[in-house]
């Protein structure tokens, strides 16, 4: 970034005009977008799914190693992931940001490049938001809107006993990306001469900085006519999420350690940091894969999809929530997901 | 507040359970509320209106003189005002908050009492949100959802030449409430012994701390079968809002100073502070009244409603945007509304 344009040179309305000047609307349901008191959308007989997330600098992200473009992309993906977790398709977004005068117009533009890249990739329309100054730091609030055919949405509370527990993609990578970036930050702060070598950890860093949402799974369900019996997105680690499904569905579960999908790159990174890859998958966070349950008769359809792993089954409530290790030992699953209030 | 319960004693999920334990759903359109990845709403043939606001401590509010309950109430009202400004009825809310460990569970409860009071008053359902810690200060993001019959929503861009310009309630009060509270804060900081006497300025302080949204106007339009030709809510002062309508509708306007509704309490407060009440109405903010235009033939219906003032008319673009003072002089209307980036 060479140029630096002060936000105050545009003013609030000028900034909004600037940020939204190239908006393309992609959905017929978007009746009215940015530029009025509120946006208007239509539904064509579908129901609407809504979710929102608040992301705060130095709580949810660290700008010393997070490019603003990736941050914008991720802020969208995190919310789309919640929409997909309802078996719905995202259609619109509201994005609000608050930022101090440390940020230039060029910096905010970079952030919005990420927002728009995610909008394009996932086919959603940016239809509104709010911009504000903050005394300190960068604050992001994203609300995502999606659509679903009535009674097709999938809750956490509807898993059945004996249902298969499945997840998409691979787990634990984002957490190791975070560990790596935090280590490099520490080294850099101690000795700014040392340039970090990020090449070896490209995969886990990418999982952390620029995750994708599991759109393909929802398309697959639609194509194969599968409706999961329950679903949740994996933002706080596998343990925390499966415990949510167990609690809401009033059931127990059994997970097999050797079935939990972990990428080779993640295993290698865990090895370097002397961490247990399974613990990273269970208690790390921010993978934004989907965890879901299906009836056993859907098994034949699932195996067609190499991105889906069957990792266990829903058990009777009195069986508890168990993980069976590679060595054949059984442990209780406990929630050690990220909890912003205890760190 | 006697008791102080630390947020960390509940954890994030515990806090969410605590805050949402008494939620009552009021709208048939609310299919699924708090407790899953996302909320689900239905529409019954109507379109959806969406708006969002980000409120940041010491930018948008000052907790030294803002009771948390009022803050919660106002955070909702500010958003509902945008929904009414589309001629729509609010139905659901998403509320996210970020706060530091300076806040106890009791403090957050007070804030939510205000949220729930507004939900009850305006008949809306709280269906989701996010809670987060912040390093410093209190951050609020509210998204409001409303419904409108297709093609009944009213934009800023559709005023016609010759249309009457009207507004609800009275203007300038909230700004004087702010001036008063800021003065009392300064006195208090200089001498904590002096107790502020708020009784005389109760009206303007109430306008600032606990505004209401113009629900009655939307009900009146429905009853009288009036559809305004354009509408906007008055959050940044009358000047800023009428200029938005002029710009979006590509027209000019004439406003008569003596027609601008200003309460006696507001005039008295302005007199004490040696401020011009008209300037407070034009350039103050946060009144959350509605500014709208109607066709001249609707005049007879409007005069039935004593809360509506007709303050001018939409003129040809070449006539400019003018205000005619009590003394008969004509001035250009300029935007001096609040701009968070230049204060």
Interface residues (C-beta under 8 A of the other chain):
Chain A: X7 X8 X10 X11 X12 X15 X31 X32 X35 X36 X37 X38 X39 X40 X41 X42 X43 X47 X48 X49 X50 X51 X52 X53 X54 X55 X56 X57 X58 X59 X60 X82 X83 X85 X86 X88 X92 X94 X96 X97 X98 X127 X128 X129 X130 X132 X133 X134 X135 X136 X137 X139 X141 X143 X144 X145 X146 X148 X150 X153 X155 X156 X157 X231 X232 X233 X248 X339 X340 X341 X342
Chain B: X7 X8 X10 X11 X12 X15 X31 X32 X35 X36 X37 X38 X39 X40 X41 X42 X43 X47 X48 X49 X50 X51 X52 X53 X54 X55 X56 X57 X58 X59 X60 X82 X83 X85 X86 X88 X92 X94 X96 X97 X98 X127 X128 X129 X130 X131 X132 X133 X134 X135 X136 X137 X139 X141 X143 X144 X145 X146 X148 X150 X153 X155 X156 X157 X231 X232 X233 X248 X339 X340 X341 X342
